[in-house]
Each structure stands twice: as C-alpha cells, then as structure tokens.
C-alpha cells in the first residue's frame, strides 16, 4: 500500500440522480457520486495526493483549478474532482439542479452529461480534475444546437473499469451498472 493509498478512508457514497432539464441533459442512467472527507490530506502539496490516486486508478490527473462559474457539462467523458483545499458551493444538474458545498478531502464523480457550475468559493479553493484514461472532455453549455450531437456522444461514453479513488474495489461500478 502506498502512502497515498493509506490516506483514503472508506466513506458512505452520496448518489444523486439528475434528470434532463431541457438544456442540460444530465444522465438518467448514472448518478452523480460524492465521497465526503474521503481523503486525509497532508499540509504539503495536498493536490499531489489526488493526482497520484486518480492516476494510479486509471483516471490521469489533468488539471488543478476550480469549477467554471457557468453551467456546463462534458459529453465525451466522465469527470472526477478532488478538492484539495478550501471549499466551494456548486450547482449540479442545471439551473434548477442540486446545490451542494464541497470541501477539502471530498471527491465528486460527475457522469458525462451532468451539468455543473461553481457558485461560490473560498479564496484558497483548489481542485484536481481527472478523466478516465483514453477520454477527454469537451465543453458543452446546454445550447439547443449542440444537443443532438451531445446526446449521441453521452450514450457512447463507457463506464470506467475503476473508481478514481478506490480502484477496482470502489463503489463506482456498483452505482454505475
């Protein structure tokens, strides 16, 4: 077991199904997954913990940043977010979706098609983003003209072999059958 794996806690999974709102398609088959306080983060370079865990589990770490302040979704990839510092309130599912606050140590797994938007953030917010190996995100905004192609693309995105945090023993495959 690596030092990074030793930092992972077994936590309950919050699963939220989000229906199509007419602009943001969301994903009727796969729920949004939230693992609260799933990682014990060190003081020095906490982002490196998420980068190592995600990458080791087949979700190569792609970026460090925050959450875009506008509604958007990805039709070509699922996305994992690891909050390594601060806190944020985000809306998932479109204009009338669910609002939740996430904080350091949380992991959010967003299925292809599920909208997300940053609403507020602490000045120290830091997030590592990752996508399953061999996939990459597009940026869709819920425009009527992009919808037909996006719906086709979402239907083609495969369920990943591994959970980005827990690997092959993780709850993702149980929730995403």
C-alpha positions, 0 to 999 in steps of 0.5 A: 500500500502506498502512502497515498493509498493509506490516506483514503478512508472508506466513506458512505457514497452520496448518489444523486440522480439528475434528470434532463432539464431541457438544456442540460441533459444530465444522465438518467442512467448514472448518478452523480457520486460524492465521497465526503472527507474521503481523503486525509490530506497532508499540509504539503502539496495536498493536490499531489495526493489526488493526482497520484490516486486518480492516476494510479486508478486509471483516471490521469490527473489533468488539471488543478483549478476550480469549477467554471462559474457557468453551467456546463457539462462534458459529453465525451467523458466522465469527470472526477474532482478532488478538492484539495483545499478550501471549499466551494458551493456548486450547482449540479444538474442545471439551473434548477439542479442540486446545490451542494458545498464541497470541501477539502478531502471530498471527491465528486464523480460527475457522469458525462452529461451532468451539468455543473457550475461553481457558485461560490468559493473560498479564496484558497479553493483548489481542485484536481480534475481527472478523466478516465484514461483514453477520454477527454472532455469537451465543453458543452453549455446546454445550447439547443444546437449542440444537443443532438450531437451531445446526446449521441456522444453521452450514450457512447461514453463507457463506464470506467473499469475503476473508481478514481479513488478506490480502484477496482474495489470502489463503489463506482461500478456498483452505482454505475451498472 
